[in-house]
Amino acid sequence: MIARMIAWLVSAQVRRPLVPLVLAALVTAFFALHAARLTLRTQYDAFLPKNAPSVIELRRLEARTSSSQTLLVLLEGSDREALHRMGDAVTAELRALGPAIVSSAEDGTQHARAFVAPRSALFLSTSELERIKRQVDERWDYEVQKADGLLLDEGVPPPPLPTPESLRHETNLVDRFPSGYFESSDGAALVVAAHSPIPGGDLPRVERALAAMHAAVDRVARAAPERASIRVSYAGDMPTAFAQYHVVLADLLDVGVAGVALVLAVVVLYFLRARAVLVMGATILVGLVWTFGLTQIVIGHLNAASAFLVSIVAGNGINVGILYQSRFFEERARGADAPEAIRRAVIATWQPTVIAALAAAASYGSLLITDFRAFHDFGLIAAVGMLTCWVVKTLMVPPLLVFIERVMPDKRAGRPLRAFEMAYGKPFAWLSTRAPRLVLAAGALVVVAGAIAGARYTMRDPLDYDARTLETSDPNGAELRRAWTVCNGILGASQGAIIVATDSEAEACTFADTLRARWRAAPDGKKPFAAVHALGDLVPPDQQAKIPIACELGDRLRRAHERGLVSDGDWKKLAELVPPPNLAPFAVRDLPDDVAAPFTERNGTRGTLVLIDATPDTSSDLRSLVSFADAYRTTRLPNGKVIRGSGNAVVFADILSSVTRDVPRVILLSLALTIAVVIVTFRKRPRDLFSVLFALCAGIAGVALYLYYGSIKINFVNFAALPVTLGIGVDYAVNVAQRYVENGRRDVPAALRTSGGAVVLCSLTTLLGYIALVGSHNHAIRSLGAIAAVGEACCLLAAVVVLPAVYGVLDRSRKRD
């Protein structure tokens, strides 16, 4: 039935070639409108399903908190006071931009310090406070007795006064930034931290906000001559994410153009005909437009992985047109006219092209079973692309060839092919007659070695836990990376603290205490996080009982200083910590806005948010990141309520878990689908069935050897190369086997000289599409391209070297029989 439909379609295309071309043009215009609306989402939460618990919690958290992104303004200079003045001016100018752009901005802890320092004594326990008061009283009595000459022993040293350290509360607001500014210890660098409520995915608003922030900083820098020598740099997740978006965007263009250019170049060298390149270029462009138009309709966007499918779809999707045109020019060289050559080419090759498209679609489609949305989308787009390109090629290649033949008749028709025309298969045809037994033995050895290497590879944990291999290198980002390093040295890990939302202030304090207990229970060297902060930590308990003691302590210290019992040097250190006489109880609502801002929700509710500082190695080691995520993702409070956390750490951990769970089953499904396609194709020819499967095993073994001896690690981007290699790699063996059978099983070299050349070209286009990915600035995409390219090369060699050797040995055995 399908054969009759194909024959009818070819007849219609030959009779009226413009009809299918006009139809294709109309459909292309429709899909082009949709493809132009595609957006690129680079956030990692786009990699997980929308219904994943971590993503649901992340969306809930984003709705409750007002600070989505951070811009760090780094000021560097030799004049510390000038840096302070400029930092204050930049902070004021950024705040003036309004809460729609800047929800908060600060260059230090001055307001927080002014509030917390005089109340530090209240954070001490009542017993500690009484002990310090006794210490002051003992010194007071000592000095009075000494002045009155009543000391019993003049040689006894005076009792020590309390030190500033003994009065301080470990809030990090006083100790960490002694000057009150976010500055380096030498005073040569100062940071202004601005927070924006704009989500990272809203790129137009992010771009406008960054432009407004930069303009504000520039106005401040030009306002005073002393600021001309101050160096201004930027860091933070807001400029970093925006810069990386543009790097990925440029990558897409560079990789896509390079991939298509390389593909068309090998097509030119194979066919040595301008018309072949014209047909290939036009149809692959239409195939890409259809594929990404459908992507916009079904998915709506690309992610950091699927964005690079332009090169892959172009390299794979062109294969159908190669097989059609290769057979067409063969028939023309034998003297057939264009319509007849088209009929013969399509009738002879439609089945192998369908098998190739289905096998490739099946291998990509195996990614659909993963919960990992990045490669669910990747597999869907690529599978649709393979089938779409088959439809486009089948619809457009025959009428295009007929139409071009009518406009510009081929002067070489009826002449034998030239020596270097369509000759990619000739070297392999020559090789196939040389020592097939030796080649077969080598293939068998590769299969055995590959099986052993594959087993060892899986046993030694092939996953890559280095998060830096997932990063995109910005070739122009040296200054951004330098500014990040300086800012992190000043601000530390708390700048990237994870936020967890609870339902009340009391619940937040209980949650924080539960996490601290979990931290204390962890062994040294395996602490899952650095610190936990709740706003309630800044409100000491038992204030009513402590205030009389603290006020009496403050009064005695001031009187001691007035009488000279406390030197001016010591008083300078103690003054800000001495409790004032009007000390009064305070609650969360009384804390300054600068102190409460990180713990305040979008609607103004205070104290319900908890901040968790990651350990320094969390950013680079995924195992530490998983430990960090597991430490707070689900916490059961003493009352039985469960608090769920999210953020980049949990999202990353879930991605890693998804990859660990899904990689084996995706590969097994792809292998099963590939074998099923081969069985269906050769179900009545067991000899060809086992020959093709042996070639497939040889190709897979080559990949296993590369992964094992190349010490290649699998991450949640490059693992897609493994199932894809299986489906695409078997196409070549299927096509060689089909042509060999079509030739009457008489001539292996002839099959390689004809279809073998087309197979080599098909593989080269796919291989070059993958090689183009190696030029990406993303380390994981480069690794994906390298693994896929090696897999492509191994499967090609299995099809044009190992499979012919199998047939050569079988042919010789048959002749002897």
Secondary structure, 3 states (H helix, E strand, C coil): CHHHHHHHHHHHHHHCCHHHHHHHHHHHHHHHHHHCCCEEECCHHHHCCCCCHHHHHHHHHHHHECCCEEEEEEEECCCHHHHHHHHHHHHHHHHCCCCCCCCEEECECHHHHHHHHHHHHHHCCHHHHHHHHHHHHHHHHHHHHHHHCCCCCCCCCCCCCCCHHHHCCCCCCCCCCCCCECECCCCCEEEEEEEECCCCCCHHHHHHHHHHHHHHHHHHHHCCHHHCCCEEEEECHHHHHHHHHHHHHHHHHHHHHHHHHHHHHHHHHHHCCHHHHHHHHHHHHHHHHHHHHHHHHHCCEEECCHHHHHHHHHHHHCHHHHHHHHHHHHHHHCCCCHHHHHHHHHHHHHHHHHHHHHHHHHHHHHHHHCCCHHHHHHHHHHHHHHHHHHHHHHHHHHHHHHHHHHHCCCCCCCCCCCCCCCCCCHHHHHHHCCCHHHHHHHHHHHHHHHHHHHHHHHHCCCECCEHHHHCECCCCCHHHHHHHHHHHHHHCHHHHCEEEECCCHHHHHHHHHHHHHHHHHCCCCCCCCCEEEEHHHHCCCCHHHHHHHHHHHHHHHHHHHHCCCCCHHHHHHHHHHCCCCCCCCCCHHHCCHHHHHHHEECCCCECCEEEEECCHHHHCEHHHHHHHHHHHCEEECCCCCEEECCCHHHHHHHHHHHHHHHHHHHHHHHHHHHHHHHHHHCCCCHHHHHHHHHHHHHHHHHHHHHHHHCCCCECCCHHHHHHHHHHHHHHHHHHHHHHHHHCCCCCHHHHHHHHHHHHHHHHHHHHHHHHHHCCCCEHHHHHHHHHHHHHHHHHHHHHHHHHHHHHHHHHHHHHHC
